[in-house]
Amino acid sequence: MKRVYIYGFGNIGRELITYISGNKNLVISAVGDSKASLYSPSGFSISEIDKIIGLKKGKGSLDGLHLDGITQNEAMHHYWSDSGIFVDSTGASSMGAILARAIEGGAYVVTCNKLPLVSDDKSARTIISSALDGRASIRGTVGADMGIPDALIHELNSVHDISSIEIRCCPSGTLNYVCTAMQEGRKFSEAFNEAIDFGYTEPRPSMDASGSDVLNKAIIMARLVASHKKIDYSQISVRHTTFFHGIADERFAKESIEYSRDDYKKITPSLDAPFSKRLSNLNGSVLRYVASVVYDGRNIQVTTGLENVNSEDMLARLRGTENAFSIMVNDNALFFPAGKGGNSKGAGIGETAHALYTGIERFAG
Ligand SMILES: NC(=O)c1ccc[n+]([C@@H]2O[C@H](COP(=O)([O-])OP(=O)(O)OC[C@H]3O[C@@H](n4cnc5c(N)ncnc54)[C@H](OP(=O)(O)O)[C@@H]3O)[C@@H](O)[C@H]2O)c1
């Protein structure tokens, strides 16, 4: 029986519970939110879990919940010395140090939280190295449940004498939705505002529109390569431009960082004309927000930005919120989605929760 400790009980954490509850080899021994955590060495009962889910669905905090025989703690730090499975389904950058200590204490780590992996402190290196060594699962951080980090790790660990790697991808469901809607003749504002209404965007849409979310995913893939090749993360060069580069003043991207979803909906019509001008110069290609990670045998280069993509390119074929990736190691190329009917959903609550569960199952033995 493996103990699972879940930090973060929002959309993803709550969905994850439905998968874990069906597995008799797992018990949920701790849950935590931003205020407190609850600990039960023998595992929570179904009715206790139901109470916790009900409380979190109603936007309550764990510090307000008192269950008989359950310890209330501010932190779960002392639970991880029993090789349990520590899950991070928060969006907090501060989780990095906690995850690194969990790994050092003997726990397995499963995370869909990108921020600790792109931070500058040494915890990022610990978590990424552990992902390469099979003690951490970061499957849900890139491409939801498409298996992108797992596939890259597999290539890095199994291909001998890697002299080059080239990854090209469109890893943002939101930006892919907007680009393909514009390709079908819709206005930018209609497409972007619809992406907000359908819940595709992050709570702060600037995370999507600035390209930061895409950049974070590219950095995670670049760092997997860097850790494998023993290249310092500071040596990874980055060329990043936002989704609005060449469309709106760069000042716009800066000023809109804190805009809410409603603020965004008001300002998007002002970008319809510049986007329409950009689209009129495509000469048969299509517009995509593309990330690439290139290792040439010595250096690693990350590039993100709007590109005119040839209509024969696999990145041109994606539709709606689908994601697409190609990973070329030496001369061997892998494509995602793989073949007809392959999983192309690179975002979503169910997909991300399932990606976490896949990692948990791996460590549950
Ligand atoms: N939603 C998606 O489709 C999707 C897809 C891919 C990846 N992700 C990633 O999955 C993660 C979770 O997303 P979500 O949609 O579930 O977010 P969410 O609904 O906002 O939930 C986040 C949870 O984390 C908790 N939390 C925040 N800071 C914490 C801290 N310092 N310590 C402990 N718990 C903390 C929050 O506590 P409170 O309840 O007290 O606020 C909340 O329970 C994020 O990293 C996100 O980028 C989400």
The ligand as an SDF file (V2000), in Angstrom:
LIG
                    3D

 48 52  0  0  0  0  0  0  0  0999 V2000
   -6.3980   23.5510  -15.3000 N   0  0  0  0  0  0  0  0  0  0  0  0
   -5.7500   22.9870  -16.3330 C   0  0  0  0  0  0  0  0  0  0  0  0
   -6.3230   22.6510  -17.3920 O   0  0  0  0  0  0  0  0  0  0  0  0
   -4.2610   22.7230  -16.2480 C   0  0  0  0  0  0  0  0  0  0  0  0
   -3.6140   22.1000  -17.3220 C   0  0  0  0  0  0  0  0  0  0  0  0
   -2.2550   21.8370  -17.2090 C   0  0  0  0  0  0  0  0  0  0  0  0
   -1.5670   22.1690  -16.0640 C   0  0  0  0  0  0  0  0  0  0  0  0
   -2.2070   22.7790  -15.0530 N   0  0  0  0  0  0  0  0  0  0  0  0
   -1.4340   23.1000  -13.8750 C   0  0  0  0  0  0  0  0  0  0  0  0
   -1.9700   22.4110  -12.7470 O   0  0  0  0  0  0  0  0  0  0  0  0
   -1.7710   23.1870  -11.5790 C   0  0  0  0  0  0  0  0  0  0  0  0
   -3.0910   23.3340  -10.8420 C   0  0  0  0  0  0  0  0  0  0  0  0
   -4.0620   23.9130  -11.7050 O   0  0  0  0  0  0  0  0  0  0  0  0
   -5.5730   24.0920  -11.1770 P   0  0  0  0  0  0  0  0  0  0  0  0
   -6.3640   24.4960  -12.3700 O   0  0  0  0  0  0  0  0  0  0  0  0
   -5.9970   22.8940  -10.3870 O   0  0  0  0  0  0  0  0  0  0  0  0
   -5.3750   25.3640  -10.1800 O   0  0  0  0  0  0  0  0  0  0  0  0
   -6.3470   25.8660   -9.0220 P   0  0  0  0  0  0  0  0  0  0  0  0
   -7.7410   25.4060   -9.2460 O   0  0  0  0  0  0  0  0  0  0  0  0
   -6.0560   27.3030   -8.8600 O   0  0  0  0  0  0  0  0  0  0  0  0
   -5.8340   25.0930   -7.7020 O   0  0  0  0  0  0  0  0  0  0  0  0
   -4.5810   25.3160   -7.1150 C   0  0  0  0  0  0  0  0  0  0  0  0
   -4.5630   24.6570   -5.7360 C   0  0  0  0  0  0  0  0  0  0  0  0
   -3.2450   24.8220   -5.2100 O   0  0  0  0  0  0  0  0  0  0  0  0
   -3.3430   25.3090   -3.8670 C   0  0  0  0  0  0  0  0  0  0  0  0
   -2.1410   26.0900   -3.5400 N   0  0  0  0  0  0  0  0  0  0  0  0
   -1.7510   27.2750   -4.0500 C   0  0  0  0  0  0  0  0  0  0  0  0
   -0.5840   27.6580   -3.4840 N   0  0  0  0  0  0  0  0  0  0  0  0
   -0.2420   26.6750   -2.6160 C   0  0  0  0  0  0  0  0  0  0  0  0
    0.8510   26.4830   -1.7510 C   0  0  0  0  0  0  0  0  0  0  0  0
    1.8360   27.3680   -1.6520 N   0  0  0  0  0  0  0  0  0  0  0  0
    0.8840   25.3410   -1.0020 N   0  0  0  0  0  0  0  0  0  0  0  0
   -0.1160   24.4280   -1.0770 C   0  0  0  0  0  0  0  0  0  0  0  0
   -1.1850   24.5470   -1.9030 N   0  0  0  0  0  0  0  0  0  0  0  0
   -1.2380   25.6710   -2.6590 C   0  0  0  0  0  0  0  0  0  0  0  0
   -4.5840   26.1760   -3.8680 C   0  0  0  0  0  0  0  0  0  0  0  0
   -4.9940   26.3650   -2.5270 O   0  0  0  0  0  0  0  0  0  0  0  0
   -6.3090   27.1860   -2.1430 P   0  0  0  0  0  0  0  0  0  0  0  0
   -7.4420   26.2650   -2.4670 O   0  0  0  0  0  0  0  0  0  0  0  0
   -6.1440   27.4210   -0.6810 O   0  0  0  0  0  0  0  0  0  0  0  0
   -6.2950   28.4310   -2.9640 O   0  0  0  0  0  0  0  0  0  0  0  0
   -5.5240   25.2840   -4.7170 C   0  0  0  0  0  0  0  0  0  0  0  0
   -6.0790   24.2620   -3.9060 O   0  0  0  0  0  0  0  0  0  0  0  0
   -1.1460   24.5040  -12.0430 C   0  0  0  0  0  0  0  0  0  0  0  0
    0.2540   24.3870  -11.9000 O   0  0  0  0  0  0  0  0  0  0  0  0
   -1.5200   24.5810  -13.5110 C   0  0  0  0  0  0  0  0  0  0  0  0
   -0.6080   25.3490  -14.2920 O   0  0  0  0  0  0  0  0  0  0  0  0
   -3.5430   23.0580  -15.1000 C   0  0  0  0  0  0  0  0  0  0  0  0
  1  2  1  0
  2  3  2  0
  2  4  1  0
  4  5  1  0
  4 48  2  0
  5  6  2  0
  6  7  1  0
  7  8  2  0
  8  9  1  0
  8 48  1  0
  9 10  1  0
  9 46  1  0
 10 11  1  0
 11 12  1  0
 11 44  1  0
 12 13  1  0
 13 14  1  0
 14 15  2  0
 14 16  1  0
 14 17  1  0
 17 18  1  0
 18 19  2  0
 18 20  1  0
 18 21  1  0
 21 22  1  0
 22 23  1  0
 23 24  1  0
 23 42  1  0
 24 25  1  0
 25 26  1  0
 25 36  1  0
 26 27  1  0
 26 35  1  0
 27 28  2  0
 28 29  1  0
 29 30  1  0
 29 35  2  0
 30 31  1  0
 30 32  2  0
 32 33  1  0
 33 34  2  0
 34 35  1  0
 36 37  1  0
 36 42  1  0
 37 38  1  0
 38 39  2  0
 38 40  1  0
 38 41  1  0
 42 43  1  0
 44 45  1  0
 44 46  1  0
 46 47  1  0
M  CHG  2   8   1  16  -1
M  END
$$$$
